[in-house]
Amino acid sequence: MSATRAPGPAEIRRALAECMTLGDVDDAMGWPQGTARRRRWRAPERGGLPPSDAELGGVAIWFRATIEGWRANPPRRAVPAPRPPEPASEPEPAQPEITVPENSEEAETPQPETPQPETLQPETLQPETLQPETLQPSDEPEPVADSGADSGAESGADSGAVAAARVVTSGFELELDQQVLVEVRGRWLLARVLHRARNTVVVGYSLSSGPLGERQQRISVAHLRVPPG
């Protein structure tokens, strides 16, 4: 029986390009940063995001097709059903009116009202109830930490190549699968573009030979350069 083939680096990059984080949803919808994070916990009929398709390292992931379908056909708010009419109440029977003659000896004599002493009720102090603070889960992705076993990276760039590299001001200046230089923990590494946004770019790079050395990380354009040539 043949073993299942592991996906190659190119297949992994293509799959990651079809995934979107909360920051990618903000860029795709033209929202200010942080809007998608607040809308994630709303009900869908109130403009909330659809449920995430997966989670990678505690970060919610949506497929691009899921966001595009939700954007084309947003859920509508349900209209409540009309309330049934209340049954008509039956009229109360009329009570016979009793007339008391003015000069009757049996007429009631009004009694003088005796004032009652006012009783002061002691004030009861209610204990203050402290409500527990509710912590909202954070949607910010955790930075990828490099392990000690990956210290021998083969994709580093020398200082001369970094000095001659071009500065990037927007992620849309780049092409998918384009080779770039990224600064990771004070080191400049060769990487390839997996996904683009206005202020950030998702790149893939290798810390060691083999599939286990492959890494992917979102990098700000301030820490990214385009090598010459």
N, CA, C and O of each residue as an XYZ file, in Angstrom:
916
protein
N       0.858     -1.181      0.000
C       0.000      0.000      0.000
C       0.902      1.242      0.000
O       1.784      1.364      0.850
N       0.687      2.153     -0.939
C       1.525      3.334     -1.103
C       1.156      4.384     -0.059
O      -0.008      4.523      0.316
N       2.177      5.128      0.408
C       1.946      6.180      1.398
C       1.396      7.420      0.711
O       1.649      7.644     -0.473
N       0.641      8.226      1.455
C       0.070      9.462      0.914
C       1.179     10.476      0.667
O       2.036     10.687      1.525
N       1.162     11.105     -0.512
C       2.210     12.046     -0.880
C       1.998     13.363     -0.145
O       0.885     13.890     -0.128
N       3.056     13.901      0.462
C       2.968     15.197      1.149
C       2.965     16.324      0.119
O       3.661     16.230     -0.892
N       2.191     17.395      0.358
C       2.164     18.505     -0.601
C       3.509     19.211     -0.667
O       4.208     19.336      0.339
N       3.860     19.667     -1.850
C       5.100     20.363     -2.058
C       5.006     21.828     -1.687
O       3.911     22.311     -1.398
N       6.130     22.565     -1.685
C       6.099     24.003     -1.349
C       5.207     24.814     -2.262
O       4.513     25.717     -1.796
N       5.205     24.513     -3.567
C       4.364     25.287     -4.493
C       2.878     25.085     -4.196
O       2.095     26.034     -4.253
N       2.489     23.840     -3.877
C       1.079     23.584     -3.548
C       0.685     24.274     -2.246
O      -0.433     24.772     -2.122
N       1.591     24.305     -1.280
C       1.304     24.981     -0.015
C       1.135     26.478     -0.237
O       0.248     27.091      0.357
N       1.980     27.083     -1.094
C       1.860     28.520     -1.361
C       0.551     28.844     -2.055
O      -0.084     29.847     -1.730
N       0.130     28.010     -3.012
C      -1.136     28.266     -3.703
C      -2.323     28.136     -2.741
O      -3.282     28.902     -2.833
N      -2.259     27.170     -1.824
C      -3.354     27.006     -0.865
C      -3.425     28.191      0.094
O      -4.515     28.656      0.428
N      -2.254     28.687      0.544
C      -2.254     29.828      1.456
C      -2.731     31.099      0.781
O      -3.298     31.975      1.434
N      -2.505     31.209     -0.533
C      -2.971     32.403     -1.250
C      -4.492     32.478     -1.291
O      -5.038     33.567     -1.470
N      -5.194     31.357     -1.132
C      -6.660     31.336     -1.137
C      -7.252     31.512      0.259
O      -8.473     31.488      0.411
N      -6.402     31.691      1.299
C      -6.873     31.852      2.663
C      -6.825     33.338      3.047
O      -5.957     34.072      2.576
N      -7.736     33.768      3.884
C      -7.837     35.165      4.294
C      -7.935     35.235      5.821
O      -8.671     34.473      6.448
N      -7.178     36.165      6.396
C      -7.288     36.460      7.815
C      -8.170     37.688      8.008
O      -8.699     38.232      7.038
N      -8.333     38.132      9.265
C      -9.151     39.311      9.524
C      -8.587     40.544      8.836
O      -9.346     41.384      8.352
N      -7.252     40.664      8.785
C      -6.653     41.794      8.087
C      -6.923     41.761      6.595
O      -7.147     42.804      5.981
N      -6.904     40.551      5.996
C      -7.212     40.425      4.567
C      -8.669     40.794      4.280
O      -8.963     41.395      3.246
N      -9.586     40.437      5.195
C     -11.001     40.795      4.994
C     -11.172     42.309      5.010
O     -11.939     42.857      4.218
N     -10.443     43.007      5.933
C     -10.507     44.476      5.950
C     -10.045     45.059      4.619
O     -10.670     45.979      4.092
N      -8.935     44.518      4.068
C      -8.421     45.035      2.793
C      -9.380     44.740      1.650
O      -9.591     45.590      0.785
N      -9.965     43.544      1.634
C     -10.858     43.178      0.533
C     -12.145     43.991      0.567
O     -12.680     44.323     -0.491
N     -12.661     44.324      1.753
C     -13.909     45.065      1.874
C     -13.702     46.579      1.877
O     -14.671     47.337      1.829
N     -12.433     47.027      1.933
C     -12.180     48.455      1.996
C     -12.497     49.064      3.350
O     -12.803     50.254      3.432
N     -12.428     48.259      4.433
C     -12.743     48.732      5.780
C     -11.481     49.232      6.475
O     -10.375     48.836      6.107
N     -11.635     50.103      7.484
C     -10.481     50.439      8.332
C     -10.017     49.200      9.101
O     -10.795     48.290      9.387
N      -8.714     49.199      9.425
C      -8.167     48.058     10.140
C      -8.887     47.864     11.476
O      -9.107     48.835     12.200
N      -9.256     46.633     11.811
C      -9.950     46.294     13.047
C     -11.454     46.146     12.901
O     -12.118     45.689     13.832
N     -12.021     46.531     11.724
C     -13.469     46.418     11.538
C     -13.905     44.960     11.498
O     -14.886     44.586     12.139
N     -13.172     44.126     10.738
C     -13.546     42.711     10.641
C     -13.442     42.014     11.988
O     -14.233     41.115     12.275
N     -12.481     42.409     12.824
C     -12.352     41.772     14.145
C     -13.575     42.066     15.005
O     -14.037     41.186     15.731
N     -14.121     43.310     14.939
C     -15.319     43.630     15.715
C     -16.561     42.963     15.137
O     -17.439     42.545     15.891
N     -16.650     42.856     13.815
C     -17.830     42.259     13.212
C     -17.853     40.740     13.321
O     -18.895     40.127     13.087
N     -16.743     40.126     13.667
C     -16.710     38.657     13.708
C     -17.696     38.101     14.729
O     -18.250     37.020     14.529
N     -17.921     38.833     15.828
C     -18.756     38.309     16.907
C     -20.192     38.783     16.813
O     -20.985     38.492     17.709
N     -20.559     39.506     15.757
C     -21.951     39.891     15.584
C     -22.746     38.760     14.941
O     -22.187     37.843     14.340
N     -24.089     38.856     15.087
C     -24.959     37.904     14.399
C     -24.908     38.178     12.895
O     -24.787     39.336     12.498
N     -24.999     37.130     12.030
C     -24.924     37.350     10.582
C     -25.972     38.322     10.075
O     -25.683     39.105      9.170
N     -27.203     38.300     10.636
C     -28.229     39.211     10.136
C     -27.974     40.653     10.561
O     -28.657     41.555     10.077
N     -27.016     40.897     11.447
C     -26.661     42.256     11.847
C     -25.340     42.695     11.246
O     -24.705     43.619     11.756
N     -24.911     42.042     10.159
C     -23.682     42.435      9.482
C     -22.449     41.708      9.965
O     -21.334     42.097      9.617
N     -22.618     40.637     10.775
C     -21.464     39.897     11.256
C     -20.861     39.010     10.182
O     -21.523     38.674      9.200
N     -19.590     38.628     10.371
C     -18.890     37.768      9.412
C     -19.422     36.338      9.490
O     -19.950     35.927     10.523
N     -19.284     35.579      8.399
C     -19.659     34.165      8.466
C     -18.677     33.397      9.344
O     -17.572     33.883      9.585
N     -19.049     32.206      9.832
C     -18.107     31.424     10.647
C     -16.840     31.116      9.870
O     -16.883     30.884      8.662
N     -15.693     31.115     10.580
C     -14.422     30.838      9.922
C     -14.385     29.381      9.443
O     -14.998     28.494     10.038
N     -13.641     29.164      8.338
C     -13.527     27.825      7.776
C     -12.516     26.968      8.538
O     -12.633     25.742      8.548
N     -11.529     27.594      9.175
C     -10.507     26.823      9.900
C      -9.766     27.791     10.820
O      -9.974     29.003     10.775
N      -8.889     27.217     11.662
C      -8.010     28.007     12.509
C      -6.603     27.454     12.374
O      -6.403     26.240     12.404
N      -5.611     28.356     12.223
C      -4.219     27.974     12.064
C      -3.424     28.663     13.163
O      -3.211     29.875     13.119
N      -2.987     27.884     14.151
C      -2.249     28.473     15.249
C      -3.066     29.465     16.060
O      -2.514     30.443     16.562
N      -4.386     29.235     16.203
C      -5.248     30.136     16.938
C      -5.735     31.328     16.139
O      -6.424     32.191     16.683
N      -5.391     31.398     14.840
C      -5.813     32.504     13.971
C      -6.947     32.017     13.081
O      -6.815     30.997     12.404
N      -8.072     32.753     13.081
C      -9.221     32.385     12.244
C      -8.878     32.559     10.767
O      -8.273     33.558     10.377
N      -9.271     31.570      9.939
C      -8.982     31.564      8.502
C     -10.297     31.398      7.753
O     -11.115     30.550      8.110
N     -10.504     32.210      6.709
C     -11.636     32.079      5.796
C     -11.100     31.794      4.395
O     -10.082     32.354      3.989
N     -11.793     30.918      3.654
C     -11.488     30.747      2.236
C     -11.993     31.966      1.472
O     -13.014     32.556      1.827
N     -11.272     32.331      0.428
C     -11.662     33.494     -0.355
C     -13.071     33.321     -0.929
O     -13.822     34.292     -1.025
N     -13.440     32.075     -1.316
C     -14.774     31.827     -1.863
C     -15.856     32.070     -0.811
O     -16.954     32.510     -1.151
N     -15.560     31.788      0.467
C     -16.545     32.028      1.528
C     -16.840     33.523      1.676
O     -18.003     33.916      1.769
N     -15.794     34.363      1.700
C     -15.989     35.808      1.848
C     -16.682     36.388      0.618
O     -17.547     37.254      0.748
N     -16.309     35.916     -0.580
C     -16.945     36.447     -1.786
C     -18.418     36.071     -1.849
O     -19.243     36.890     -2.254
N     -18.771     34.828     -1.450
C     -20.183     34.443     -1.424
C     -20.966     35.217     -0.386
O     -22.109     35.600     -0.632
N     -20.354     35.459      0.799
C     -21.046     36.237      1.830
C     -21.235     37.681      1.396
O     -22.254     38.299      1.705
N     -20.251     38.219      0.676
C     -20.365     39.608      0.215
C     -21.428     39.751     -0.874
O     -22.118     40.769     -0.933
N     -21.568     38.731     -1.744
C     -22.569     38.805     -2.813
C     -23.980     38.575     -2.290
O     -24.926     39.174     -2.802
N     -24.145     37.720     -1.280
C     -25.481     37.398     -0.755
C     -25.464     37.516      0.769
O     -25.461     36.494      1.455
N     -25.453     38.749      1.323
C     -25.456     38.890      2.787
C     -26.772     38.415      3.376
O     -27.819     38.591      2.753
N     -26.749     37.809      4.577
C     -28.004     37.352      5.200
C     -28.878     38.531      5.563
O     -28.393     39.580      5.985
N     -30.181     38.342      5.392
C     -31.146     39.404      5.690
C     -31.735     39.195      7.082
O     -31.818     38.074      7.583
N     -32.139     40.302      7.687
C     -32.726     40.247      9.030
C     -34.135     39.651      8.942
O     -34.944     40.057      8.108
N     -34.406     38.691      9.810
C     -35.708     38.018      9.799
C     -36.801     38.981     10.265
O     -36.601     39.759     11.198
N     -37.963     38.916      9.598
C     -39.113     39.762      9.949
C     -39.989     38.988     10.925
O     -40.404     37.876     10.599
N     -40.294     39.530     12.120
C     -41.119     38.781     13.089
C     -42.528     38.582     12.570
O     -43.077     39.438     11.876
N     -43.106     37.442     12.914
C     -44.472     37.131     12.485
C     -45.457     38.035     13.230
O     -45.224     38.376     14.390
N     -46.552     38.423     12.577
C     -47.532     39.298     13.256
C     -48.200     38.582     14.422
O     -48.440     37.376     14.366
N     -48.496     39.330     15.476
C     -49.134     38.755     16.656
C     -50.616     38.532     16.388
O     -51.255     39.360     15.739
N     -51.169     37.429     16.875
C     -52.602     37.183     16.658
C     -53.439     38.188     17.444
O     -53.025     38.619     18.520
N     -54.594     38.566     16.934
C     -55.420     39.548     17.648
C     -55.929     38.974     18.966
O     -56.227     37.785     19.074
N     -56.019     39.837     19.951
C     -56.504     39.412     21.264
C     -58.026     39.241     21.233
O     -58.725     40.016     20.579
N     -58.537     38.229     21.937
C     -60.004     38.038     21.946
C     -60.710     39.186     22.665
O     -60.218     39.724     23.657
N     -61.862     39.536     22.140
C     -62.634     40.638     22.733
C     -63.139     40.246     24.116
O     -63.657     39.146     24.306
N     -62.984     41.153     25.080
C     -63.433     40.866     26.445
C     -64.940     41.111     26.563
O     -65.487     42.026     25.947
N     -65.587     40.282     27.360
C     -67.029     40.419     27.561
C     -67.315     41.579     28.513
O     -66.606     41.746     29.505
N     -68.341     42.382     28.229
C     -68.657     43.516     29.132
C     -69.160     43.022     30.477
O     -69.878     42.026     30.553
N     -68.779     43.726     31.541
C     -69.206     43.360     32.889
C     -70.691     43.720     33.079
O     -71.148     44.743     32.567
N     -71.438     42.889     33.806
C     -72.856     43.212     34.042
C     -73.007     44.464     34.894
O     -72.230     44.696     35.819
N     -74.002     45.257     34.577
C     -74.233     46.512     35.301
C     -74.719     46.224     36.711
O     -75.565     45.355     36.916
N     -74.177     46.965     37.695
C     -74.583     46.811     39.089
C     -75.756     47.766     39.390
O     -75.740     48.919     38.958
N     -76.770     47.286     40.126
C     -77.915     48.175     40.454
C     -77.475     49.295     41.370
O     -76.709     49.083     42.309
N     -77.962     50.481     41.091
C     -77.604     51.664     41.885
C     -78.489     51.744     43.124
O     -79.709     51.629     43.009
N     -77.906     51.938     44.303
C     -78.636     52.032     45.574
C     -78.714     53.496     45.974
O     -77.693     54.172     46.099
N     -79.908     53.966     46.169
C     -80.126     55.367     46.551
C     -80.460     55.432     48.040
O     -81.364     54.735     48.501
N     -79.742     56.258     48.790
C     -79.960     56.425     50.229
C     -80.682     57.752     50.446
O     -80.175     58.785     50.010
N     -81.826     57.767     51.092
C     -82.531     59.039     51.339
C     -81.730     59.940     52.242
O     -81.034     59.473     53.144
N     -81.829     61.275     51.994
C     -81.039     62.245     52.745
C     -81.456     62.311     54.213
O     -80.598     62.432     55.088
N     -82.815     62.232     54.510
C     -83.303     62.399     55.882
C     -83.494     61.076     56.597
O     -84.160     61.040     57.631
N     -82.944     60.005     56.095
C     -83.135     58.700     56.731
C     -82.324     58.621     58.003
O     -81.174     59.056     58.057
N     -82.942     58.058     59.029
C     -82.241     57.896     60.296
C     -81.159     56.836     60.226
O     -80.223     56.817     61.026
N     -81.317     55.924     59.213
C     -80.350     54.857     59.107
C     -79.130     55.264     58.290
O     -78.219     54.461     58.089
N     -79.111     56.539     57.809
C     -77.944     56.979     57.033
C     -76.710     56.976     57.925
O     -76.793     57.262     59.119
N     -75.619     56.666     57.360
C     -74.372     56.568     58.117
C     -73.913     57.943     58.560
O     -73.997     58.922     57.818
N     -73.434     57.987     59.773
C     -72.869     59.227     60.306
C     -71.373     59.186     60.107
O     -70.716     58.257     60.575
N     -70.807     60.187     59.413
C     -69.355     60.157     59.186
C     -68.587     60.199     60.493
O     -68.882     61.027     61.355
N     -67.633     59.343     60.651
C     -66.801     59.277     61.834
C     -65.554     60.135     61.636
O     -64.958     60.153     60.559
N     -65.187     60.823     62.663
C     -63.956     61.632     62.530
C     -62.728     60.723     62.325
O     -62.593     59.658     62.928
N     -61.882     61.189     61.474
C     -60.681     60.404     61.137
C     -59.623     60.599     62.209
O     -59.263     61.724     62.557
N     -59.136     59.484     62.723
C     -58.106     59.535     63.768
C     -56.739     59.473     63.109
O     -56.421     58.507     62.415
N     -55.930     60.506     63.325
C     -54.589     60.458     62.699
C     -53.743     59.335     63.286
O     -53.721     59.124     64.499
N     -53.067     58.637     62.427
C     -52.184     57.546     62.845
C     -50.751     58.056     62.928
O     -50.300     58.809     62.064
N     -50.043     57.645     63.968
C     -48.635     58.090     64.062
C     -47.802     57.484     62.929
O     -47.958     56.321     62.556
N     -46.934     58.305     62.415
C     -46.078     57.865     61.297
C     -44.966     56.958     61.818
O     -44.251     57.295     62.762
N     -44.845     55.813     61.183
C     -43.823     54.842     61.587
C     -42.644     54.933     60.619
O     -42.810     54.782     59.408
N     -41.480     55.175     61.154
C     -40.276     55.257     60.325
C     -39.707     53.858     60.112
O     -39.416     53.131     61.062
N     -39.557     53.503     58.832
C     -38.976     52.202     58.508
C     -37.460     52.339     58.408
O     -36.953     53.249     57.751
N     -36.732     51.418     59.071
C     -35.250     51.496     58.951
C     -34.808     51.222     57.514
O     -35.335     50.335     56.842
N     -33.845     51.991     57.071
C     -33.327     51.832     55.703
C     -32.438     50.590     55.629
O     -31.522     50.403     56.429
N     -32.742     49.759     54.650
C     -31.978     48.516     54.457
C     -30.939     48.726     53.370
O     -31.278     49.072     52.239
N     -29.683     48.519     53.711
C     -28.596     48.669     52.731
C     -28.432     47.367     51.961
O     -28.228     46.304     52.547
N     -28.523     47.467     50.648
C     -28.326     46.296     49.799
C     -26.833     46.131     49.474
O     -26.171     47.103     49.110
N     -26.299     44.897     49.604
C     -24.865     44.702     49.268
C     -24.638     44.903     47.773
O     -25.425     44.467     46.932
N     -23.554     45.567     47.484
C     -23.201     45.825     46.074
C     -22.685     44.542     45.425
O     -21.814     43.854     45.959
N     -23.242     44.251     44.277
C     -22.851     43.030     43.541
C     -21.848     43.404     42.464
O     -22.131     44.224     41.590
N     -20.691     42.803     42.537
C     -19.653     43.058     41.526
C     -19.830     42.092     40.358
O     -19.856     40.875     40.541
N     -19.951     42.646     39.169
C     -20.079     41.821     37.970
C     -18.691     41.417     37.487
O     -17.799     42.260     37.391
N     -18.496     40.103     37.175
C     -17.178     39.675     36.669
C     -16.911     40.287     35.308
O     -17.798     40.384     34.460
N     -15.686     40.688     35.126
C     -15.277     41.275     33.835
C     -15.163     40.184     32.783
O     -14.532     39.149     33.003
N     -15.776     40.431     31.653
C     -15.751     39.459     30.544
C     -14.594     39.779     29.608
O     -14.494     40.890     29.088
N     -13.744     38.825     29.405
C     -12.595     39.000     28.502
C     -12.958     38.525     27.118
O     -13.393     37.386     26.949
N     -12.786     39.387     26.108
C     -13.040     39.014     24.720
C     -11.791     38.351     24.136
O     -10.670     38.807     24.360
N     -12.005     37.262     23.382
C     -10.837     36.604     22.770
C     -10.149     37.523     21.784
O     -10.807     38.277     21.066
N      -8.841     37.466     21.744
C      -8.062     38.281     20.811
C      -7.957     37.586     19.472
O      -7.765     36.374     19.381
N      -8.091     38.410     18.416
C      -8.006     37.859     17.061
C      -6.677     38.181     16.380
O      -6.475     37.855     15.211
N      -5.741     38.847     17.147
C      -4.497     39.207     16.505
C      -3.610     37.970     16.379
O      -3.476     37.224     17.348
N      -3.017     37.735     15.244
C      -2.158     36.560     15.070
C      -0.883     36.698     15.866
O      -0.306     37.782     15.947
N      -0.449     35.620     16.443
C       0.796     35.577     17.171
C       1.964     35.534     16.193
O       1.885     34.844     15.176
N       3.073     36.272     16.486
C       4.228     36.194     15.587
C       4.840     34.819     15.601
O       4.827     34.138     16.626
N       5.372     34.407     14.478
C       5.975     33.085     14.332
C       7.346     33.111     14.960
O       8.192     33.927     14.593
N       7.566     32.219     15.907
C       8.852     32.154     16.599
C       9.732     31.115     15.947
O       9.272     30.028     15.596
N      11.010     31.452     15.783
C      11.963     30.517     15.174
C      12.535     29.627     16.251
O      12.894     30.115     17.323
N      12.630     28.338     16.000
C      13.190     27.390     16.957
C      14.696     27.381     16.828
O      15.259     27.815     15.823
N      15.334     26.876     17.869
C      16.787     26.828     17.857
C      17.334     25.893     16.821
O      18.460     26.078     16.362
N      16.548     24.860     16.424
C      17.034     23.903     15.436
C      17.118     24.525     14.056
O      17.756     23.955     13.172
N      16.481     25.702     13.837
C      16.472     26.323     12.517
C      17.514     27.424     12.412
O      17.443     28.243     11.495
N      18.479     27.470     13.320
C      19.435     28.560     13.328
C      20.322     28.524     12.101
O      20.848     29.570     11.722
N      20.514     27.419     11.478
C      21.377     27.307     10.312
C      20.630     27.548      9.042
O      20.569     26.645      8.209
N      20.034     28.751      8.828
C      19.235     29.057      7.650
C      20.138     29.209      6.443
O      21.246     29.735      6.543
N      19.655     28.743      5.299
C      20.411     28.818      4.054
C      19.888     29.920      3.157
O      20.429     30.112      2.067
N      18.825     30.680      3.576
C      18.228     31.685      2.707
C      18.599     33.090      3.130
O      17.889     34.024      2.755
N      19.690     33.307      3.904
C      20.082     34.630      4.322
C      20.654     35.439      3.181
O      21.122     34.881      2.188
N      20.619     36.776      3.321
C      21.120     37.689      2.303
C      22.265     38.501      2.898
O      22.237     38.860      4.076
N      23.291     38.793      2.060
C      24.416     39.566      2.564
C      24.053     41.041      2.633
O      23.046     41.464      2.065
N      24.882     41.832      3.336
C      24.591     43.248      3.539
C      24.633     44.031      2.249
O      23.921     45.025      2.110
N      25.459     43.604      1.288
C      25.521     44.317      0.023
C      24.227     44.216     -0.761
O      23.786     45.197     -1.359
N      23.608     43.028     -0.766
C      22.345     42.861     -1.477
C      21.236     43.660     -0.815
O      20.359     44.191     -1.497
N      21.270     43.749      0.511
C      20.243     44.513      1.212
C      20.401     45.997      0.923
O      19.404     46.694      0.733
N      21.648     46.500      0.884
C      21.877     47.919      0.626
C      21.449     48.313     -0.782
O      20.999     49.439     -0.995
N      21.581     47.402     -1.748
C      21.204     47.703     -3.125
C      19.743     47.415     -3.421
O      19.282     47.694     -4.528
N      18.995     46.864     -2.462
C      17.593     46.494     -2.704
C      16.707     47.742     -2.712
O      17.045     48.769     -2.125
N      15.566     47.623     -3.394
C      14.615     48.736     -3.537
C      13.606     48.708     -2.397
O      13.143     47.641     -1.995
N      13.268     49.888     -1.877
C      12.281     50.015     -0.808
C      10.876     49.904     -1.397
O      10.608     50.430     -2.477
N       9.983     49.220     -0.687
C       8.598     49.020     -1.135
C       7.679     49.866     -0.248
O       7.801     49.846      0.977
N       6.757     50.609     -0.876
C       5.803     51.444     -0.132
C       4.409     50.845     -0.084
O       3.598     51.262      0.742
N       4.104     49.877     -0.945
C       2.782     49.240     -0.957
C       2.944     47.798     -1.420
O       3.740     47.494     -2.309
N       2.160     46.912     -0.787
C       2.229     45.505     -1.178
C       1.740     45.246     -2.591
O       2.088     44.221     -3.177
N       0.934     46.154     -3.161
C       0.422     45.950     -4.510
C       1.474     46.230     -5.575
O       1.205     46.023     -6.759
N       2.678     46.699     -5.193
C       3.763     46.852     -6.150
C       4.399     45.504     -6.511
O       5.154     45.413     -7.479
N       4.096     44.472     -5.742
C       4.730     43.165     -5.911
C       3.824     42.227     -6.695
O       2.628     42.476     -6.844
N       4.411     41.152     -7.190
C       3.693     40.096     -7.888
C       3.718     38.832     -7.034
O       4.633     38.624     -6.237
N       2.690     37.983     -7.213
C       2.685     36.706     -6.504
C       3.884     35.860     -6.920
O       4.237     35.828     -8.099
N       4.499     35.191     -5.985
C       5.664     34.320     -6.188
C       6.917     35.110     -6.542
O       7.900     34.516     -6.984
N       6.916     36.450     -6.359
C       8.097     37.255     -6.618
C       9.087     37.109     -5.473
O       8.694     37.020     -4.311
N      10.382     37.087     -5.808
C      11.415     36.937     -4.788
C      11.694     38.299     -4.146
O      11.892     39.293     -4.845
N      11.708     38.336     -2.806
C      11.936     39.567     -2.057
C      12.879     39.265     -0.897
O      13.191     38.110     -0.608
N      13.331     40.352     -0.232
C      14.119     40.245      0.993
C      13.258     40.721      2.158
O      12.663     41.796      2.081
N      13.180     39.940      3.240
C      12.379     40.301      4.408
C      13.275     40.258      5.641
O      14.194     39.446      5.746
N      12.970     41.167      6.572
C      13.701     41.222      7.839
C      12.933     40.458      8.900
O      11.831     40.859      9.273
N      13.501     39.357      9.395
C      12.883     38.505     10.408
C      13.821     38.428     11.593
O      14.894     37.832     11.506
N      13.418     39.032     12.705
C      14.204     38.986     13.953
C      15.631     39.486     13.732
O      16.596     38.881     14.199
N      15.746     40.614     13.005
C      17.039     41.235     12.798
C      17.871     40.639     11.686
O      19.010     41.065     11.496
N      17.355     39.664     10.935
C      18.089     39.019      9.833
C      17.312     39.200      8.544
O      16.083     39.125      8.545
N      18.009     39.437      7.446
C      17.402     39.570      6.124
C      17.452     38.216      5.428
O      18.523     37.627      5.277
N      16.282     37.721      5.004
C      16.158     36.405      4.391
C      15.509     36.540      3.022
O      14.722     37.455      2.783
N      15.848     35.618      2.124
C      15.182     35.537      0.832
C      13.820     34.871      1.019
O      13.712     33.861      1.715
N      12.791     35.430      0.404
C      11.436     34.901      0.545
C      10.682     35.113     -0.758
O      11.167     35.779     -1.672
N       9.472     34.526     -0.828
C       8.608     34.677     -1.995
C       7.232     35.163     -1.535
O       6.751     34.791     -0.465
N       6.611     36.003     -2.368
C       5.330     36.611     -2.038
C       4.218     35.578     -2.208
O       4.089     34.966     -3.268
N       3.408     35.387     -1.147
C       2.264     34.470     -1.195
C       0.937     35.215     -1.284
O       0.000     34.741     -1.927
N       0.851     36.382     -0.639
C      -0.402     37.162     -0.672
C      -0.052     38.624     -0.450
O       0.869     38.937      0.304
N      -0.791     39.531     -1.109
C      -0.482     40.957     -1.043
C      -1.630     41.716     -0.398
O      -2.798     41.357     -0.546
N      -1.270     42.773      0.322
C      -2.230     43.735      0.836
C      -1.578     45.120      0.756
O      -0.442     45.255      0.300
N      -2.304     46.138      1.200
C      -1.776     47.497      1.052
C      -0.566     47.721      1.951
O       0.450     48.242      1.493
N      -0.655     47.342      3.207
C       0.413     47.639      4.167
C       1.189     46.408      4.602
O       2.238     46.546      5.232
N       0.712     45.212      4.290
C       1.382     43.982      4.705
C       1.427     42.991      3.547
O       0.654     43.084      2.594
N       2.358     42.036      3.658
C       2.531     41.000      2.633
C       2.781     39.682      3.354
O       3.567     39.628      4.300
N       2.110     38.610      2.904
C       2.375     37.264      3.422
C       3.465     36.646      2.552
O       3.318     36.547      1.334
N       4.569     36.228      3.194
C       5.707     35.670      2.473
C       5.995     34.268      2.986
O       5.612     33.900      4.096
N       6.676     33.502      2.155
C       7.152     32.186      2.551
C       8.657     32.130      2.418
O       9.214     32.619      1.434
N       9.328     31.533      3.406
C      10.779     31.440      3.366
C      11.198     30.136      4.041
O      10.396     29.493      4.719
N      12.463     29.752      3.850
C      12.995     28.495      4.380
C      14.049     28.803      5.433
O      14.943     29.623      5.225
N      13.920     28.124      6.567
C      14.925     28.226      7.613
C      15.932     27.079      7.548
O      17.029     27.179      8.097
N      15.553     25.984      6.871
C      16.442     24.846      6.685
C      15.938     24.062      5.491
O      14.832     24.308      5.009
N      16.729     23.127      5.011
C      16.339     22.325      3.861
C      15.263     21.318      4.269
O      15.258     20.814      5.392
N      14.347     21.033      3.326
C      13.278     20.083      3.607
C      11.962     20.785      3.886
O      11.952     21.977      4.194
N      10.836     20.056      3.783
C       9.511     20.663      4.011
C       9.336     21.210      5.426
O       8.584     22.166      5.618
N      10.022     20.621      6.438
C       9.845     21.083      7.809
C      10.467     22.450      8.043
O      10.150     23.104      9.037
N      11.342     22.895      7.153
C      11.952     24.208      7.300
C      11.166     25.326      6.686
O      11.562     26.485      6.808
N      10.044     25.027      6.015
C       9.223     26.054      5.364
C       8.467     26.866      6.426
O       7.917     26.298      7.369
N       8.443     28.167      6.271
C       7.715     29.081      7.150
C       6.903     30.057      6.303
O       7.270     30.363      5.168
N       5.799     30.542      6.864
C       5.035     31.620      6.238
C       4.685     32.627      7.313
O       4.376     32.236      8.439
N       4.724     33.933      6.993
C       4.540     34.983      7.985
C       4.072     36.252      7.282
O       4.446     36.514      6.139
N       3.242     37.042      7.983
C       2.811     38.341      7.469
C       3.837     39.391      7.870
O       4.150     39.533      9.052
N       4.363     40.130      6.892
C       5.431     41.093      7.109
C       4.940     42.480      6.702
O       4.262     42.615      5.683
N       5.271     43.513      7.480
C       4.971     44.884      7.087
C       5.875     45.295      5.931
O       7.009     44.827      5.828
N       5.368     46.177      5.054
C       6.174     46.611      3.898
C       7.402     47.379      4.343
O       8.347     47.518      3.568
N       7.417     47.900      5.608
C       8.601     48.608      6.092
C       9.764     47.663      6.301
O      10.907     48.121      6.339
N       9.531     46.359      6.439
C      10.579     45.354      6.642
C      10.747     44.476      5.405
O      11.077     43.296      5.522
N      10.524     45.043      4.230
C      10.580     44.263      2.987
C      11.314     45.067      1.939
O      11.104     46.275      1.824
N      12.185     44.408      1.163
C      12.945     45.026      0.080
C      12.864     44.132     -1.174
O      12.634     42.927     -1.084
N      13.061     44.763     -2.339
C      13.096     44.024     -3.607
C      14.541     43.976     -4.062
O      15.137     45.033     -4.270
N      15.139     42.791     -4.227
C      16.540     42.713     -4.616
C      16.735     43.236     -6.033
O      15.808     43.176     -6.841
N      17.924     43.748     -6.352
C      18.170     44.261     -7.705
C      18.170     43.139     -8.733
O      18.490     41.991     -8.426
N      17.801     43.501     -9.967
C      17.793     42.516    -11.051
C      16.568     41.697    -11.024
O      16.395     40.816    -11.867
